[in-house]
Structures are given as structure tokens and as C-alpha cells.
Amino acid sequence: MEPDFLTLTIGKQKNIALIAHDGKKAELIQWCKDNAETLKKHFLCGTGTTAKMITDQTGLPVKGYNSGPLGGDQQIGAKIVEGKVDFVIFFSDPLTAAPHDPDVKALLRIAQVYDIPIANNKATADFMIHSELMDEEYNHNVINFNKNIRQRASTIK
């Protein structure tokens, strides 16, 4: 019988997405400066403006996707689905309305579906990056999507 869940491994070198709303970009940049020695051991990507600002102000190489309001959050979500992002630092601004709020919610949802660590503030990011798991492989379970699709397809007429 096919298992309901599959075990995936997050490698020692993490694929980390860095995202920040406009009101939190300076805070994320400072956090990146404070944690540059750790971050430089990993592959970094992020949404457009944030990625460019981090690279310009810290020297860390950050692969940029589109800006969040132009689909960057959805691109990061797609990379999670593809297994190419396995750790998300997203300094969100809870006091400012974002025009792309549905995209942000979709990104948070897909991170949960794929059991991806996600920090939405500095305190959580600090706990995550200073965890002993940052330098180790980590196994986590995700839904066996192929089995799930077959089961759903067999029940829909």
C-alpha cells in the first residue's frame, strides 16, 4: 500500500527566500547584516525589490524574482512546490494593508502545506537561524500528492 506521506530532506545548505513588506525592508536588511556569516553558507533568493536592496546593502548574493505585488510571492510559492525553496524569512507588516494580500496568504498556505519553516518577524527568524538544525539535514513529511491526486480523480465523476 502506498504511504499517505513522503519524507523529504532539507539539506545542510538551505534554499532561503527573503521577503519583506516596504515598512519592514530596513529591518530585514539589518537582520541580514547581523546574520551574514550564516546566510552566506546558503542559497538566497527573494522578491525583486527586497532581493536587490539586500544585495546592494549587504553584499550577499540574492537571486531576485518579481516584486511581490507583481507576482514575486507567487513565484516563491511555486519554488516551494518545486522543492527549490525550503526556508522562508518574510518580515510582514501587520499594520499596513498590502494590495497583494491574497498572494501573501497563498504563499503562507503553500509553506504550511509543504511543511516549510517560515518566519514572519525578527524574533522567529532569530530562533530559526540560530537553531542547531541550520547546519544539519532535516527530514519532514509532506502529503503524497500523487496518491492524493489519484484518489481524488477516482472519486470525481
Rosetta blueprint (number, residue, H / E / L):
1 M L
2 E L
3 P L
4 D L
5 F E
6 L E
7 T E
8 L E
9 T E
10 I E
11 G L
12 K L
13 Q L
14 K L
15 N E
16 I E
17 A E
18 L E
19 I E
20 A E
21 H L
22 D H
23 G H
24 K H
25 K H
26 A H
27 E H
28 L H
29 I H
30 Q H
31 W H
32 C H
33 K H
34 D H
35 N L
36 A H
37 E H
38 T H
39 L H
40 K L
41 K L
42 H L
43 F E
44 L E
45 C E
46 G E
47 T L
48 G H
49 T H
50 T H
51 A H
52 K H
53 M H
54 I H
55 T H
56 D H
57 Q H
58 T H
59 G L
60 L L
61 P L
62 V E
63 K E
64 G E
65 Y L
66 N L
67 S L
68 G H
69 P H
70 L H
71 G L
72 G H
73 D H
74 Q H
75 Q H
76 I H
77 G H
78 A H
79 K H
80 I H
81 V H
82 E L
83 G L
84 K L
85 V L
86 D L
87 F E
88 V E
89 I E
90 F E
91 F E
92 S L
93 D L
94 P L
95 L L
96 T L
97 A L
98 A L
99 P L
100 H L
101 D H
102 P H
103 D H
104 V H
105 K H
106 A H
107 L H
108 L H
109 R H
110 I H
111 A H
112 Q H
113 V H
114 Y L
115 D L
116 I L
117 P L
118 I E
119 A E
120 N L
121 N L
122 K H
123 A H
124 T H
125 A H
126 D H
127 F H
128 M H
129 I H
130 H L
131 S L
132 E H
133 L H
134 M H
135 D H
136 E L
137 E L
138 Y E
139 N E
140 H E
141 N E
142 V E
143 I E
144 N L
145 F H
146 N H
147 K H
148 N H
149 I H
150 R H
151 Q H
152 R H
153 A H
154 S H
155 T H
156 I L
157 K L
